[in-house]
Amino acid sequence: MAIFQTQTTSFREELLKGVHDLLVDTLKIALYKSTASLGADTTVYSVIDEITGVGYVAGGKVLTNVSINKANNVVYVDFDNVVWTPASFTAAGALIYNSSKANRSIAVLSFGADKSASSTFTIQMPDNSFNSALLRFN
């Protein structure tokens, strides 16, 4: 089992089919243990291998201030950082998913190793730019 960082294949297909509206739909981020199997073939949010701990609720948190931007022939999506406080848990990765559309997957994040928190857990989103945003299309 492993967590591979990627946009999910189903998300890219569903974008072309008009399933997702990232500015209207509720997008969430859930945290996972290192035993999770997440990658390009992940199609929906699942509680299997989702973390538990103080300050964490199954399903994760809503992503806020979603924006869609474009520059240098790249369209990209930005979100605010996500913070859990209090937090006492360990996570190895995350799944961004669309809770408005049957919990369909969008992207998998790998933290590279287990990350533990004893008071606050923050997912720092990349800069809001065409060359570093988390979700980019060129």
N, C-alpha and C positions, 0 to 999 in steps of 0.2 A: 504494500500500500504506500501511496505517496501523494503529495500535493504538488501539482504542476501549475505554475502561474500562466494564465492565458485567458483570452476571451473564449467563451464556450462556442463551439460550432453551432449549436442550436440557436444561440443568440444572434449570430451573424445571419443565419438563414431567416429567423423570425423578423429581423429588421427589414430585410428585403420583402417580406410578406406583409409588413405593416402591423405586426403584432404589438410592438412596444412603442410607447410615447414617453420618452425619458423625462420630459418636462411636466407631464401630467400624472403619470403612474407613480405609485409608492415604491421606492427602491429601498432595499434593506441590505444589511451586511451581517452575516452570522459567522461566528468563530468556531474553529475546528481543532481537534487533537491531531497529533502527528500520525495517528493510526488511520486517519481519513484517507479515502481514495477520491481525490478531486482532480479534474483536469478538463481537457477539451471536450470530452464525451459526457461531462456532467450536464444533465438537462433540467433538474429542479432542485430546490432546497430540500434537504433531508435532515432529520434529527440524528441520523446515524453518525456517530463519532463527533457530534457537536459537543463543545465543552460545557462544563457546569462549574459553578463556583459563586462566591459572594459577588453580588453586583451584576451578574450576567443572567439574562432571561432568555430562554429558548427562542430562537428566531432572530436574535440580535437586535440591532438598532436601525432606525430609519436614517437614510442618507439625506442630508439637508443641503439647501442652496445648490441644487443641481443646475448647471448651466451648460449650454452647448455653444461652442465657439468655433471660429475658423481662422486660419492663417497659413500662408505658404502652401496652399492646396491640401491642407490637413484639417479635418473636422475633429474636434476633441470635446470630451465631456469632463467637467470638473465637479467636485463635491467638497463640502467642508470636511475637516478632520473629524474623526469619530472618537469619542471619549467615554470610557466607563469609569465612574467614580461613585461609590467605592468599588474596588476591584481586587479580588484575590483569586486568581486563576492562572492557568497556563494555556497558551494557544500556539499552534504552529502555522495556521493559515486561516483564510476567510473565503466566504462565498458572497458575492454581490448578486442579488436576485430581485425579481420584480414581483412583489407580493400582490400587486393589482392584477396580474396575469397568471394566476394559478401557480405562483411561486417559481416561475421559469428562471433558469440561471442566466447570468450575464457574464460574470468573470470570476476567476479563481485567483486568489492572492496567496503566495507562499512567503512566509516570513524567513525562510532559510534555516530556521532552527526553532526550537521551543522558546517562546517569549513569556516570561512570568511577570506578574504584577502583584504587589502587596497593598497598594493604595489606589493607583490610577493606571489605566491601560489606554493608550492612545494609538490610533492608526493615523499616521501622518501621511496625508495624500500628497502626491507629487505636485510640483508647481503647475499652475494653470497656464500651460503653454503648449504649442503645437509639437514640441519635441520631447516633452516629458509627462504630459497628462496620462493618467491611467488608461483611459479608453481613447484610442486614436484611430482614425480611418483616413488612409491616404491612397 
